[in-house]
Amino acid sequence: MSRETAAGGSATEASKIILNDKERKFETEDKKAYLEYVLRNGGKVMDIVHTFVPSSKRGQGLASILCVSALNHAQEHSLSVIPSCSYVSDTFLQRNPQWSSLVYTGEPKSHM
């Protein structure tokens, strides 16, 4: 089951991000760029474990768009987020502190 997620506010506004529930990913339509997550604590916490953008698509803001899609989804479904992915914790959240309220504080970052 997949669902389209809004992803605007960048030069790649036309990029559609799809929620792939089965594979636990937010991905571009061509499936080449994606953000992977694991649900924890009975489905109440989204652990973002990996973000990938191939070199051919870098520099377009896709990693940020993937993060916004995932965090919007988390917010809409009252989920907390564990930013295990270093891009999310070290880059995206540092540049976008408005999302920090979603960060789960009940346990340390997972190590995969």
Phi and psi restraints in degrees (range 20) as a CNS / XPLOR table:
assign (resid 1 and name C) (resid 2 and name N)
       (resid 2 and name CA) (resid 2 and name C) 1.0 -126.0 20.0 2
assign (resid 2 and name N) (resid 2 and name CA)
       (resid 2 and name C) (resid 3 and name N) 1.0 158.6 20.0 2
assign (resid 2 and name C) (resid 3 and name N)
       (resid 3 and name CA) (resid 3 and name C) 1.0 -141.6 20.0 2
assign (resid 3 and name N) (resid 3 and name CA)
       (resid 3 and name C) (resid 4 and name N) 1.0 139.0 20.0 2
assign (resid 3 and name C) (resid 4 and name N)
       (resid 4 and name CA) (resid 4 and name C) 1.0 -78.8 20.0 2
assign (resid 4 and name N) (resid 4 and name CA)
       (resid 4 and name C) (resid 5 and name N) 1.0 143.0 20.0 2
assign (resid 4 and name C) (resid 5 and name N)
       (resid 5 and name CA) (resid 5 and name C) 1.0 -123.0 20.0 2
assign (resid 5 and name N) (resid 5 and name CA)
       (resid 5 and name C) (resid 6 and name N) 1.0 137.2 20.0 2
assign (resid 5 and name C) (resid 6 and name N)
       (resid 6 and name CA) (resid 6 and name C) 1.0 -65.0 20.0 2
assign (resid 6 and name N) (resid 6 and name CA)
       (resid 6 and name C) (resid 7 and name N) 1.0 137.9 20.0 2
assign (resid 6 and name C) (resid 7 and name N)
       (resid 7 and name CA) (resid 7 and name C) 1.0 -145.4 20.0 2
assign (resid 7 and name N) (resid 7 and name CA)
       (resid 7 and name C) (resid 8 and name N) 1.0 84.6 20.0 2
assign (resid 7 and name C) (resid 8 and name N)
       (resid 8 and name CA) (resid 8 and name C) 1.0 -113.8 20.0 2
assign (resid 8 and name N) (resid 8 and name CA)
       (resid 8 and name C) (resid 9 and name N) 1.0 -171.2 20.0 2
assign (resid 8 and name C) (resid 9 and name N)
       (resid 9 and name CA) (resid 9 and name C) 1.0 83.8 20.0 2
assign (resid 9 and name N) (resid 9 and name CA)
       (resid 9 and name C) (resid 10 and name N) 1.0 25.2 20.0 2
assign (resid 9 and name C) (resid 10 and name N)
       (resid 10 and name CA) (resid 10 and name C) 1.0 -152.7 20.0 2
assign (resid 10 and name N) (resid 10 and name CA)
       (resid 10 and name C) (resid 11 and name N) 1.0 176.7 20.0 2
assign (resid 10 and name C) (resid 11 and name N)
       (resid 11 and name CA) (resid 11 and name C) 1.0 -64.0 20.0 2
assign (resid 11 and name N) (resid 11 and name CA)
       (resid 11 and name C) (resid 12 and name N) 1.0 -20.0 20.0 2
assign (resid 11 and name C) (resid 12 and name N)
       (resid 12 and name CA) (resid 12 and name C) 1.0 -104.3 20.0 2
assign (resid 12 and name N) (resid 12 and name CA)
       (resid 12 and name C) (resid 13 and name N) 1.0 39.6 20.0 2
assign (resid 12 and name C) (resid 13 and name N)
       (resid 13 and name CA) (resid 13 and name C) 1.0 -54.3 20.0 2
assign (resid 13 and name N) (resid 13 and name CA)
       (resid 13 and name C) (resid 14 and name N) 1.0 -28.8 20.0 2
assign (resid 13 and name C) (resid 14 and name N)
       (resid 14 and name CA) (resid 14 and name C) 1.0 -73.4 20.0 2
assign (resid 14 and name N) (resid 14 and name CA)
       (resid 14 and name C) (resid 15 and name N) 1.0 -14.5 20.0 2
assign (resid 14 and name C) (resid 15 and name N)
       (resid 15 and name CA) (resid 15 and name C) 1.0 -64.6 20.0 2
assign (resid 15 and name N) (resid 15 and name CA)
       (resid 15 and name C) (resid 16 and name N) 1.0 125.6 20.0 2
assign (resid 15 and name C) (resid 16 and name N)
       (resid 16 and name CA) (resid 16 and name C) 1.0 -100.3 20.0 2
assign (resid 16 and name N) (resid 16 and name CA)
       (resid 16 and name C) (resid 17 and name N) 1.0 133.9 20.0 2
assign (resid 16 and name C) (resid 17 and name N)
       (resid 17 and name CA) (resid 17 and name C) 1.0 -105.3 20.0 2
assign (resid 17 and name N) (resid 17 and name CA)
       (resid 17 and name C) (resid 18 and name N) 1.0 129.3 20.0 2
assign (resid 17 and name C) (resid 18 and name N)
       (resid 18 and name CA) (resid 18 and name C) 1.0 -106.8 20.0 2
assign (resid 18 and name N) (resid 18 and name CA)
       (resid 18 and name C) (resid 19 and name N) 1.0 135.3 20.0 2
assign (resid 18 and name C) (resid 19 and name N)
       (resid 19 and name CA) (resid 19 and name C) 1.0 -86.7 20.0 2
assign (resid 19 and name N) (resid 19 and name CA)
       (resid 19 and name C) (resid 20 and name N) 1.0 115.9 20.0 2
assign (resid 19 and name C) (resid 20 and name N)
       (resid 20 and name CA) (resid 20 and name C) 1.0 -102.7 20.0 2
assign (resid 20 and name N) (resid 20 and name CA)
       (resid 20 and name C) (resid 21 and name N) 1.0 89.8 20.0 2
assign (resid 20 and name C) (resid 21 and name N)
       (resid 21 and name CA) (resid 21 and name C) 1.0 -57.5 20.0 2
assign (resid 21 and name N) (resid 21 and name CA)
       (resid 21 and name C) (resid 22 and name N) 1.0 -42.4 20.0 2
assign (resid 21 and name C) (resid 22 and name N)
       (resid 22 and name CA) (resid 22 and name C) 1.0 -59.9 20.0 2
assign (resid 22 and name N) (resid 22 and name CA)
       (resid 22 and name C) (resid 23 and name N) 1.0 -43.8 20.0 2
assign (resid 22 and name C) (resid 23 and name N)
       (resid 23 and name CA) (resid 23 and name C) 1.0 -96.3 20.0 2
assign (resid 23 and name N) (resid 23 and name CA)
       (resid 23 and name C) (resid 24 and name N) 1.0 2.6 20.0 2
assign (resid 23 and name C) (resid 24 and name N)
       (resid 24 and name CA) (resid 24 and name C) 1.0 54.6 20.0 2
assign (resid 24 and name N) (resid 24 and name CA)
       (resid 24 and name C) (resid 25 and name N) 1.0 56.2 20.0 2
assign (resid 24 and name C) (resid 25 and name N)
       (resid 25 and name CA) (resid 25 and name C) 1.0 -139.4 20.0 2
assign (resid 25 and name N) (resid 25 and name CA)
       (resid 25 and name C) (resid 26 and name N) 1.0 150.8 20.0 2
assign (resid 25 and name C) (resid 26 and name N)
       (resid 26 and name CA) (resid 26 and name C) 1.0 -106.4 20.0 2
assign (resid 26 and name N) (resid 26 and name CA)
       (resid 26 and name C) (resid 27 and name N) 1.0 129.6 20.0 2
assign (resid 26 and name C) (resid 27 and name N)
       (resid 27 and name CA) (resid 27 and name C) 1.0 -144.3 20.0 2
assign (resid 27 and name N) (resid 27 and name CA)
       (resid 27 and name C) (resid 28 and name N) 1.0 158.8 20.0 2
assign (resid 27 and name C) (resid 28 and name N)
       (resid 28 and name CA) (resid 28 and name C) 1.0 -72.8 20.0 2
assign (resid 28 and name N) (resid 28 and name CA)
       (resid 28 and name C) (resid 29 and name N) 1.0 162.7 20.0 2
assign (resid 28 and name C) (resid 29 and name N)
       (resid 29 and name CA) (resid 29 and name C) 1.0 -56.4 20.0 2
assign (resid 29 and name N) (resid 29 and name CA)
       (resid 29 and name C) (resid 30 and name N) 1.0 -34.6 20.0 2
assign (resid 29 and name C) (resid 30 and name N)
       (resid 30 and name CA) (resid 30 and name C) 1.0 -84.2 20.0 2
assign (resid 30 and name N) (resid 30 and name CA)
       (resid 30 and name C) (resid 31 and name N) 1.0 0.6 20.0 2
assign (resid 30 and name C) (resid 31 and name N)
       (resid 31 and name CA) (resid 31 and name C) 1.0 64.6 20.0 2
assign (resid 31 and name N) (resid 31 and name CA)
       (resid 31 and name C) (resid 32 and name N) 1.0 14.2 20.0 2
assign (resid 31 and name C) (resid 32 and name N)
       (resid 32 and name CA) (resid 32 and name C) 1.0 -85.7 20.0 2
assign (resid 32 and name N) (resid 32 and name CA)
       (resid 32 and name C) (resid 33 and name N) 1.0 -29.8 20.0 2
assign (resid 32 and name C) (resid 33 and name N)
       (resid 33 and name CA) (resid 33 and name C) 1.0 -113.6 20.0 2
assign (resid 33 and name N) (resid 33 and name CA)
       (resid 33 and name C) (resid 34 and name N) 1.0 137.8 20.0 2
assign (resid 33 and name C) (resid 34 and name N)
       (resid 34 and name CA) (resid 34 and name C) 1.0 -157.5 20.0 2
assign (resid 34 and name N) (resid 34 and name CA)
       (resid 34 and name C) (resid 35 and name N) 1.0 163.8 20.0 2
assign (resid 34 and name C) (resid 35 and name N)
       (resid 35 and name CA) (resid 35 and name C) 1.0 -127.7 20.0 2
assign (resid 35 and name N) (resid 35 and name CA)
       (resid 35 and name C) (resid 36 and name N) 1.0 125.2 20.0 2
assign (resid 35 and name C) (resid 36 and name N)
       (resid 36 and name CA) (resid 36 and name C) 1.0 -103.0 20.0 2
assign (resid 36 and name N) (resid 36 and name CA)
       (resid 36 and name C) (resid 37 and name N) 1.0 145.8 20.0 2
assign (resid 36 and name C) (resid 37 and name N)
       (resid 37 and name CA) (resid 37 and name C) 1.0 -141.4 20.0 2
assign (resid 37 and name N) (resid 37 and name CA)
       (resid 37 and name C) (resid 38 and name N) 1.0 162.2 20.0 2
assign (resid 37 and name C) (resid 38 and name N)
       (resid 38 and name CA) (resid 38 and name C) 1.0 -127.3 20.0 2
assign (resid 38 and name N) (resid 38 and name CA)
       (resid 38 and name C) (resid 39 and name N) 1.0 135.4 20.0 2
assign (resid 38 and name C) (resid 39 and name N)
       (resid 39 and name CA) (resid 39 and name C) 1.0 -88.5 20.0 2
assign (resid 39 and name N) (resid 39 and name CA)
       (resid 39 and name C) (resid 40 and name N) 1.0 133.4 20.0 2
assign (resid 39 and name C) (resid 40 and name N)
       (resid 40 and name CA) (resid 40 and name C) 1.0 -126.0 20.0 2
assign (resid 40 and name N) (resid 40 and name CA)
       (resid 40 and name C) (resid 41 and name N) 1.0 172.3 20.0 2
assign (resid 40 and name C) (resid 41 and name N)
       (resid 41 and name CA) (resid 41 and name C) 1.0 51.5 20.0 2
assign (resid 41 and name N) (resid 41 and name CA)
       (resid 41 and name C) (resid 42 and name N) 1.0 51.5 20.0 2
assign (resid 41 and name C) (resid 42 and name N)
       (resid 42 and name CA) (resid 42 and name C) 1.0 66.7 20.0 2
assign (resid 42 and name N) (resid 42 and name CA)
       (resid 42 and name C) (resid 43 and name N) 1.0 27.3 20.0 2
assign (resid 42 and name C) (resid 43 and name N)
       (resid 43 and name CA) (resid 43 and name C) 1.0 85.4 20.0 2
assign (resid 43 and name N) (resid 43 and name CA)
       (resid 43 and name C) (resid 44 and name N) 1.0 10.5 20.0 2
assign (resid 43 and name C) (resid 44 and name N)
       (resid 44 and name CA) (resid 44 and name C) 1.0 -95.5 20.0 2
assign (resid 44 and name N) (resid 44 and name CA)
       (resid 44 and name C) (resid 45 and name N) 1.0 -10.9 20.0 2
assign (resid 44 and name C) (resid 45 and name N)
       (resid 45 and name CA) (resid 45 and name C) 1.0 -128.7 20.0 2
assign (resid 45 and name N) (resid 45 and name CA)
       (resid 45 and name C) (resid 46 and name N) 1.0 128.5 20.0 2
assign (resid 45 and name C) (resid 46 and name N)
       (resid 46 and name CA) (resid 46 and name C) 1.0 -98.8 20.0 2
assign (resid 46 and name N) (resid 46 and name CA)
       (resid 46 and name C) (resid 47 and name N) 1.0 113.2 20.0 2
assign (resid 46 and name C) (resid 47 and name N)
       (resid 47 and name CA) (resid 47 and name C) 1.0 -94.5 20.0 2
assign (resid 47 and name N) (resid 47 and name CA)
       (resid 47 and name C) (resid 48 and name N) 1.0 108.2 20.0 2
assign (resid 47 and name C) (resid 48 and name N)
       (resid 48 and name CA) (resid 48 and name C) 1.0 -83.0 20.0 2
assign (resid 48 and name N) (resid 48 and name CA)
       (resid 48 and name C) (resid 49 and name N) 1.0 109.6 20.0 2
assign (resid 48 and name C) (resid 49 and name N)
       (resid 49 and name CA) (resid 49 and name C) 1.0 -100.2 20.0 2
assign (resid 49 and name N) (resid 49 and name CA)
       (resid 49 and name C) (resid 50 and name N) 1.0 -21.2 20.0 2
assign (resid 49 and name C) (resid 50 and name N)
       (resid 50 and name CA) (resid 50 and name C) 1.0 -162.2 20.0 2
assign (resid 50 and name N) (resid 50 and name CA)
       (resid 50 and name C) (resid 51 and name N) 1.0 138.7 20.0 2
assign (resid 50 and name C) (resid 51 and name N)
       (resid 51 and name CA) (resid 51 and name C) 1.0 -126.0 20.0 2
assign (resid 51 and name N) (resid 51 and name CA)
       (resid 51 and name C) (resid 52 and name N) 1.0 132.3 20.0 2
assign (resid 51 and name C) (resid 52 and name N)
       (resid 52 and name CA) (resid 52 and name C) 1.0 -135.1 20.0 2
assign (resid 52 and name N) (resid 52 and name CA)
       (resid 52 and name C) (resid 53 and name N) 1.0 130.8 20.0 2
assign (resid 52 and name C) (resid 53 and name N)
       (resid 53 and name CA) (resid 53 and name C) 1.0 -131.8 20.0 2
assign (resid 53 and name N) (resid 53 and name CA)
       (resid 53 and name C) (resid 54 and name N) 1.0 121.1 20.0 2
assign (resid 53 and name C) (resid 54 and name N)
       (resid 54 and name CA) (resid 54 and name C) 1.0 -65.1 20.0 2
assign (resid 54 and name N) (resid 54 and name CA)
       (resid 54 and name C) (resid 55 and name N) 1.0 155.0 20.0 2
assign (resid 54 and name C) (resid 55 and name N)
       (resid 55 and name CA) (resid 55 and name C) 1.0 -56.2 20.0 2
assign (resid 55 and name N) (resid 55 and name CA)
       (resid 55 and name C) (resid 56 and name N) 1.0 -31.3 20.0 2
assign (resid 55 and name C) (resid 56 and name N)
       (resid 56 and name CA) (resid 56 and name C) 1.0 -67.8 20.0 2
assign (resid 56 and name N) (resid 56 and name CA)
       (resid 56 and name C) (resid 57 and name N) 1.0 -16.4 20.0 2
assign (resid 56 and name C) (resid 57 and name N)
       (resid 57 and name CA) (resid 57 and name C) 1.0 -114.7 20.0 2
assign (resid 57 and name N) (resid 57 and name CA)
       (resid 57 and name C) (resid 58 and name N) 1.0 2.9 20.0 2
assign (resid 57 and name C) (resid 58 and name N)
       (resid 58 and name CA) (resid 58 and name C) 1.0 -71.3 20.0 2
assign (resid 58 and name N) (resid 58 and name CA)
       (resid 58 and name C) (resid 59 and name N) 1.0 156.0 20.0 2
assign (resid 58 and name C) (resid 59 and name N)
       (resid 59 and name CA) (resid 59 and name C) 1.0 85.9 20.0 2
assign (resid 59 and name N) (resid 59 and name CA)
       (resid 59 and name C) (resid 60 and name N) 1.0 4.8 20.0 2
assign (resid 59 and name C) (resid 60 and name N)
       (resid 60 and name CA) (resid 60 and name C) 1.0 -105.4 20.0 2
assign (resid 60 and name N) (resid 60 and name CA)
       (resid 60 and name C) (resid 61 and name N) 1.0 -0.3 20.0 2
assign (resid 60 and name C) (resid 61 and name N)
       (resid 61 and name CA) (resid 61 and name C) 1.0 80.8 20.0 2
assign (resid 61 and name N) (resid 61 and name CA)
       (resid 61 and name C) (resid 62 and name N) 1.0 16.1 20.0 2
assign (resid 61 and name C) (resid 62 and name N)
       (resid 62 and name CA) (resid 62 and name C) 1.0 -66.1 20.0 2
assign (resid 62 and name N) (resid 62 and name CA)
       (resid 62 and name C) (resid 63 and name N) 1.0 -37.6 20.0 2
assign (resid 62 and name C) (resid 63 and name N)
       (resid 63 and name CA) (resid 63 and name C) 1.0 -60.6 20.0 2
assign (resid 63 and name N) (resid 63 and name CA)
       (resid 63 and name C) (resid 64 and name N) 1.0 -42.2 20.0 2
assign (resid 63 and name C) (resid 64 and name N)
       (resid 64 and name CA) (resid 64 and name C) 1.0 -65.0 20.0 2
assign (resid 64 and name N) (resid 64 and name CA)
       (resid 64 and name C) (resid 65 and name N) 1.0 -42.2 20.0 2
assign (resid 64 and name C) (resid 65 and name N)
       (resid 65 and name CA) (resid 65 and name C) 1.0 -62.7 20.0 2
assign (resid 65 and name N) (resid 65 and name CA)
       (resid 65 and name C) (resid 66 and name N) 1.0 -41.2 20.0 2
assign (resid 65 and name C) (resid 66 and name N)
       (resid 66 and name CA) (resid 66 and name C) 1.0 -61.5 20.0 2
assign (resid 66 and name N) (resid 66 and name CA)
       (resid 66 and name C) (resid 67 and name N) 1.0 -43.1 20.0 2
assign (resid 66 and name C) (resid 67 and name N)
       (resid 67 and name CA) (resid 67 and name C) 1.0 -62.6 20.0 2
assign (resid 67 and name N) (resid 67 and name CA)
       (resid 67 and name C) (resid 68 and name N) 1.0 -45.9 20.0 2
assign (resid 67 and name C) (resid 68 and name N)
       (resid 68 and name CA) (resid 68 and name C) 1.0 -60.7 20.0 2
assign (resid 68 and name N) (resid 68 and name CA)
       (resid 68 and name C) (resid 69 and name N) 1.0 -41.8 20.0 2
assign (resid 68 and name C) (resid 69 and name N)
       (resid 69 and name CA) (resid 69 and name C) 1.0 -61.5 20.0 2
assign (resid 69 and name N) (resid 69 and name CA)
       (resid 69 and name C) (resid 70 and name N) 1.0 -45.6 20.0 2
assign (resid 69 and name C) (resid 70 and name N)
       (resid 70 and name CA) (resid 70 and name C) 1.0 -65.1 20.0 2
assign (resid 70 and name N) (resid 70 and name CA)
       (resid 70 and name C) (resid 71 and name N) 1.0 -43.5 20.0 2
assign (resid 70 and name C) (resid 71 and name N)
       (resid 71 and name CA) (resid 71 and name C) 1.0 -70.6 20.0 2
assign (resid 71 and name N) (resid 71 and name CA)
       (resid 71 and name C) (resid 72 and name N) 1.0 -36.2 20.0 2
assign (resid 71 and name C) (resid 72 and name N)
       (resid 72 and name CA) (resid 72 and name C) 1.0 -60.8 20.0 2
assign (resid 72 and name N) (resid 72 and name CA)
       (resid 72 and name C) (resid 73 and name N) 1.0 -43.4 20.0 2
assign (resid 72 and name C) (resid 73 and name N)
       (resid 73 and name CA) (resid 73 and name C) 1.0 -60.9 20.0 2
assign (resid 73 and name N) (resid 73 and name CA)
       (resid 73 and name C) (resid 74 and name N) 1.0 -46.0 20.0 2
assign (resid 73 and name C) (resid 74 and name N)
       (resid 74 and name CA) (resid 74 and name C) 1.0 -59.9 20.0 2
assign (resid 74 and name N) (resid 74 and name CA)
       (resid 74 and name C) (resid 75 and name N) 1.0 -45.1 20.0 2
assign (resid 74 and name C) (resid 75 and name N)
       (resid 75 and name CA) (resid 75 and name C) 1.0 -63.1 20.0 2
assign (resid 75 and name N) (resid 75 and name CA)
       (resid 75 and name C) (resid 76 and name N) 1.0 -45.2 20.0 2
assign (resid 75 and name C) (resid 76 and name N)
       (resid 76 and name CA) (resid 76 and name C) 1.0 -64.1 20.0 2
assign (resid 76 and name N) (resid 76 and name CA)
       (resid 76 and name C) (resid 77 and name N) 1.0 -26.3 20.0 2
assign (resid 76 and name C) (resid 77 and name N)
       (resid 77 and name CA) (resid 77 and name C) 1.0 -109.1 20.0 2
assign (resid 77 and name N) (resid 77 and name CA)
       (resid 77 and name C) (resid 78 and name N) 1.0 16.9 20.0 2
assign (resid 77 and name C) (resid 78 and name N)
       (resid 78 and name CA) (resid 78 and name C) 1.0 53.2 20.0 2
assign (resid 78 and name N) (resid 78 and name CA)
       (resid 78 and name C) (resid 79 and name N) 1.0 43.5 20.0 2
assign (resid 78 and name C) (resid 79 and name N)
       (resid 79 and name CA) (resid 79 and name C) 1.0 -101.7 20.0 2
assign (resid 79 and name N) (resid 79 and name CA)
       (resid 79 and name C) (resid 80 and name N) 1.0 146.2 20.0 2
assign (resid 79 and name C) (resid 80 and name N)
       (resid 80 and name CA) (resid 80 and name C) 1.0 -88.8 20.0 2
assign (resid 80 and name N) (resid 80 and name CA)
       (resid 80 and name C) (resid 81 and name N) 1.0 164.5 20.0 2
assign (resid 80 and name C) (resid 81 and name N)
       (resid 81 and name CA) (resid 81 and name C) 1.0 -127.4 20.0 2
assign (resid 81 and name N) (resid 81 and name CA)
       (resid 81 and name C) (resid 82 and name N) 1.0 134.6 20.0 2
assign (resid 81 and name C) (resid 82 and name N)
       (resid 82 and name CA) (resid 82 and name C) 1.0 -104.9 20.0 2
assign (resid 82 and name N) (resid 82 and name CA)
       (resid 82 and name C) (resid 83 and name N) 1.0 116.0 20.0 2
assign (resid 82 and name C) (resid 83 and name N)
       (resid 83 and name CA) (resid 83 and name C) 1.0 -86.8 20.0 2
assign (resid 83 and name N) (resid 83 and name CA)
       (resid 83 and name C) (resid 84 and name N) 1.0 69.1 20.0 2
assign (resid 83 and name C) (resid 84 and name N)
       (resid 84 and name CA) (resid 84 and name C) 1.0 -67.6 20.0 2
assign (resid 84 and name N) (resid 84 and name CA)
       (resid 84 and name C) (resid 85 and name N) 1.0 -30.9 20.0 2
assign (resid 84 and name C) (resid 85 and name N)
       (resid 85 and name CA) (resid 85 and name C) 1.0 -67.2 20.0 2
assign (resid 85 and name N) (resid 85 and name CA)
       (resid 85 and name C) (resid 86 and name N) 1.0 128.7 20.0 2
assign (resid 85 and name C) (resid 86 and name N)
       (resid 86 and name CA) (resid 86 and name C) 1.0 -63.4 20.0 2
assign (resid 86 and name N) (resid 86 and name CA)
       (resid 86 and name C) (resid 87 and name N) 1.0 -31.5 20.0 2
assign (resid 86 and name C) (resid 87 and name N)
       (resid 87 and name CA) (resid 87 and name C) 1.0 -62.5 20.0 2
assign (resid 87 and name N) (resid 87 and name CA)
       (resid 87 and name C) (resid 88 and name N) 1.0 -44.0 20.0 2
assign (resid 87 and name C) (resid 88 and name N)
       (resid 88 and name CA) (resid 88 and name C) 1.0 -66.6 20.0 2
assign (resid 88 and name N) (resid 88 and name CA)
       (resid 88 and name C) (resid 89 and name N) 1.0 -48.6 20.0 2
assign (resid 88 and name C) (resid 89 and name N)
       (resid 89 and name CA) (resid 89 and name C) 1.0 -73.4 20.0 2
assign (resid 89 and name N) (resid 89 and name CA)
       (resid 89 and name C) (resid 90 and name N) 1.0 -41.9 20.0 2
assign (resid 89 and name C) (resid 90 and name N)
       (resid 90 and name CA) (resid 90 and name C) 1.0 -92.3 20.0 2
assign (resid 90 and name N) (resid 90 and name CA)
       (resid 90 and name C) (resid 91 and name N) 1.0 -23.0 20.0 2
assign (resid 90 and name C) (resid 91 and name N)
       (resid 91 and name CA) (resid 91 and name C) 1.0 -116.6 20.0 2
assign (resid 91 and name N) (resid 91 and name CA)
       (resid 91 and name C) (resid 92 and name N) 1.0 -62.4 20.0 2
assign (resid 91 and name C) (resid 92 and name N)
       (resid 92 and name CA) (resid 92 and name C) 1.0 -60.7 20.0 2
assign (resid 92 and name N) (resid 92 and name CA)
       (resid 92 and name C) (resid 93 and name N) 1.0 -52.5 20.0 2
assign (resid 92 and name C) (resid 93 and name N)
       (resid 93 and name CA) (resid 93 and name C) 1.0 -67.8 20.0 2
assign (resid 93 and name N) (resid 93 and name CA)
       (resid 93 and name C) (resid 94 and name N) 1.0 -29.5 20.0 2
assign (resid 93 and name C) (resid 94 and name N)
       (resid 94 and name CA) (resid 94 and name C) 1.0 -66.4 20.0 2
assign (resid 94 and name N) (resid 94 and name CA)
       (resid 94 and name C) (resid 95 and name N) 1.0 -37.9 20.0 2
assign (resid 94 and name C) (resid 95 and name N)
       (resid 95 and name CA) (resid 95 and name C) 1.0 -83.7 20.0 2
assign (resid 95 and name N) (resid 95 and name CA)
       (resid 95 and name C) (resid 96 and name N) 1.0 -19.1 20.0 2
assign (resid 95 and name C) (resid 96 and name N)
       (resid 96 and name CA) (resid 96 and name C) 1.0 -131.6 20.0 2
assign (resid 96 and name N) (resid 96 and name CA)
       (resid 96 and name C) (resid 97 and name N) 1.0 66.1 20.0 2
assign (resid 96 and name C) (resid 97 and name N)
       (resid 97 and name CA) (resid 97 and name C) 1.0 -62.9 20.0 2
assign (resid 97 and name N) (resid 97 and name CA)
       (resid 97 and name C) (resid 98 and name N) 1.0 -13.7 20.0 2
assign (resid 97 and name C) (resid 98 and name N)
       (resid 98 and name CA) (resid 98 and name C) 1.0 -63.3 20.0 2
assign (resid 98 and name N) (resid 98 and name CA)
       (resid 98 and name C) (resid 99 and name N) 1.0 -18.2 20.0 2
assign (resid 98 and name C) (resid 99 and name N)
       (resid 99 and name CA) (resid 99 and name C) 1.0 -90.3 20.0 2
assign (resid 99 and name N) (resid 99 and name CA)
       (resid 99 and name C) (resid 100 and name N) 1.0 -6.5 20.0 2
assign (resid 99 and name C) (resid 100 and name N)
       (resid 100 and name CA) (resid 100 and name C) 1.0 -59.6 20.0 2
assign (resid 100 and name N) (resid 100 and name CA)
       (resid 100 and name C) (resid 101 and name N) 1.0 -25.6 20.0 2
assign (resid 100 and name C) (resid 101 and name N)
       (resid 101 and name CA) (resid 101 and name C) 1.0 -65.0 20.0 2
assign (resid 101 and name N) (resid 101 and name CA)
       (resid 101 and name C) (resid 102 and name N) 1.0 -18.7 20.0 2
assign (resid 101 and name C) (resid 102 and name N)
       (resid 102 and name CA) (resid 102 and name C) 1.0 -83.9 20.0 2
assign (resid 102 and name N) (resid 102 and name CA)
       (resid 102 and name C) (resid 103 and name N) 1.0 -13.2 20.0 2
assign (resid 102 and name C) (resid 103 and name N)
       (resid 103 and name CA) (resid 103 and name C) 1.0 -67.9 20.0 2
assign (resid 103 and name N) (resid 103 and name CA)
       (resid 103 and name C) (resid 104 and name N) 1.0 129.1 20.0 2
assign (resid 103 and name C) (resid 104 and name N)
       (resid 104 and name CA) (resid 104 and name C) 1.0 -72.0 20.0 2
assign (resid 104 and name N) (resid 104 and name CA)
       (resid 104 and name C) (resid 105 and name N) 1.0 132.3 20.0 2
assign (resid 104 and name C) (resid 105 and name N)
       (resid 105 and name CA) (resid 105 and name C) 1.0 -114.7 20.0 2
assign (resid 105 and name N) (resid 105 and name CA)
       (resid 105 and name C) (resid 106 and name N) 1.0 6.6 20.0 2
assign (resid 105 and name C) (resid 106 and name N)
       (resid 106 and name CA) (resid 106 and name C) 1.0 -79.8 20.0 2
assign (resid 106 and name N) (resid 106 and name CA)
       (resid 106 and name C) (resid 107 and name N) 1.0 -16.1 20.0 2
assign (resid 106 and name C) (resid 107 and name N)
       (resid 107 and name CA) (resid 107 and name C) 1.0 -155.8 20.0 2
assign (resid 107 and name N) (resid 107 and name CA)
       (resid 107 and name C) (resid 108 and name N) 1.0 160.2 20.0 2
assign (resid 107 and name C) (resid 108 and name N)
       (resid 108 and name CA) (resid 108 and name C) 1.0 -66.9 20.0 2
assign (resid 108 and name N) (resid 108 and name CA)
       (resid 108 and name C) (resid 109 and name N) 1.0 162.9 20.0 2
assign (resid 108 and name C) (resid 109 and name N)
       (resid 109 and name CA) (resid 109 and name C) 1.0 -53.7 20.0 2
assign (resid 109 and name N) (resid 109 and name CA)
       (resid 109 and name C) (resid 110 and name N) 1.0 138.8 20.0 2
assign (resid 109 and name C) (resid 110 and name N)
       (resid 110 and name CA) (resid 110 and name C) 1.0 -73.2 20.0 2
assign (resid 110 and name N) (resid 110 and name CA)
       (resid 110 and name C) (resid 111 and name N) 1.0 153.7 20.0 2
assign (resid 110 and name C) (resid 111 and name N)
       (resid 111 and name CA) (resid 111 and name C) 1.0 -120.9 20.0 2
assign (resid 111 and name N) (resid 111 and name CA)
       (resid 111 and name C) (resid 112 and name N) 1.0 111.6 20.0 2
